[in-house]
Amino acid sequence: MSADSDTHGSKSEHRRSCSKIFVFIAFPSMLVLAICLWIFWPHHLQIDQIPFAEEKWKAWSEKIKFDNDQNPLPTVRQMMIRDLIENILPGKRSEEIEAILGRSPSHQDIIIYQNDEWNLIYDIGLYKRDFFDTHQERLIIVLSKDGIFESWYIAGSKDWPRIVGEKAASSQCRERRDQ
């Protein structure tokens, strides 16, 4: 019987040592991982949306504001994208869109997008992908052969279909060079 007790005692001690390993190694490691993810994960993933206002769109200056952690705050243009895409742009011709949003730069003005398919382009703000990586976001508008709004995408971020919602995302370009 004493051999059985020794075996049972060893198993019990082994379980206690495993518990100690978890408490002193695994748990602190998971805690450090959670803290690192919280610090380095982009916090700029949700942008509250507001109704489109032409005067606010045109009055926007490119001066970006930052929070205390140096993350770019959403701009008024970023906050109006859903309404713009769902309610303002559909059915509009190029001239009407430029009357509402202002003159769009040409392909010669923006060299990095020269080879991409787009008709109109507008700066909307900055996007922080991760702790070290901040990019300029641009609303890209693609017109049909008839010159009418057909689709859109945001160069510089892949989060916009989720941000704008299902209805607005339905007209997003499916093929993009920056993805």
Secondary structure as the mmCIF struct_conf table of DSSP 4:
data_model
#
loop_
_struct_conf.conf_type_id
_struct_conf.id
_struct_conf.beg_label_comp_id
_struct_conf.beg_label_asym_id
_struct_conf.beg_label_seq_id
_struct_conf.end_label_comp_id
_struct_conf.end_label_asym_id
_struct_conf.end_label_seq_id
HELX_RH_AL_P HELX_RH_AL_P1 SER A 2 ILE A 21
HELX_RH_PI_P HELX_RH_PI_P1 PHE A 22 ALA A 26
HELX_RH_AL_P HELX_RH_AL_P2 PHE A 27 PHE A 40
BEND BEND1 TRP A 41 TRP A 41
BEND BEND2 HIS A 43 HIS A 43
TURN_TY1_P TURN_TY1_P1 HIS A 44 LEU A 45
HELX_RH_AL_P HELX_RH_AL_P3 GLU A 54 ALA A 59
BEND BEND3 GLU A 62 GLU A 62
HELX_LH_PP_P HELX_LH_PP_P1 LYS A 63 LYS A 65
STRN STRN1 PHE A 66 PHE A 66
TURN_TY1_P TURN_TY1_P2 ASN A 68 ASP A 69
BEND BEND4 GLN A 70 GLN A 70
HELX_LH_PP_P HELX_LH_PP_P2 ASN A 71 ASN A 71
STRN STRN2 PRO A 72 PRO A 72
HELX_LH_PP_P HELX_LH_PP_P3 LEU A 73 THR A 75
HELX_RH_AL_P HELX_RH_AL_P4 VAL A 76 MET A 79
TURN_TY1_P TURN_TY1_P3 MET A 80 MET A 80
HELX_RH_AL_P HELX_RH_AL_P5 ILE A 81 ASP A 83
HELX_RH_PI_P HELX_RH_PI_P2 LEU A 84 ILE A 88
BEND BEND5 LEU A 89 LEU A 89
TURN_TY1_P TURN_TY1_P4 PRO A 90 GLY A 91
STRN STRN3 ARG A 93 ARG A 93
HELX_RH_AL_P HELX_RH_AL_P6 SER A 94 LEU A 101
HELX_LH_PP_P HELX_LH_PP_P4 ARG A 103 PRO A 105
TURN_TY1_P TURN_TY1_P5 HIS A 107 ASP A 109
HELX_RH_3T_P HELX_RH_3T_P1 ILE A 111 TYR A 113
TURN_TY1_P TURN_TY1_P6 GLN A 114 ASN A 115
BEND BEND6 ASP A 116 ASP A 116
BEND BEND7 ASN A 119 ASN A 119
STRN STRN4 LEU A 120 LYS A 128
BEND BEND8 ASP A 130 PHE A 132
STRN STRN5 THR A 134 LEU A 143
TURN_TY1_P TURN_TY1_P7 LYS A 145 ASP A 146
BEND BEND9 GLY A 147 GLY A 147
STRN STRN6 ILE A 148 ILE A 148
STRN STRN7 PHE A 149 ALA A 155
TURN_TY1_P TURN_TY1_P8 GLY A 156 GLY A 156
BEND BEND10 LYS A 158 LYS A 158
HELX_RH_AL_P HELX_RH_AL_P7 TRP A 160 VAL A 164
HELX_RH_AL_P HELX_RH_AL_P8 GLU A 166 ALA A 169
TURN_TY1_P TURN_TY1_P9 SER A 170 SER A 171
STRN STRN8 GLN A 172 GLN A 172
BEND BEND11 ARG A 174 ARG A 174
TURN_TY1_P TURN_TY1_P10 ARG A 177 ASP A 178
#
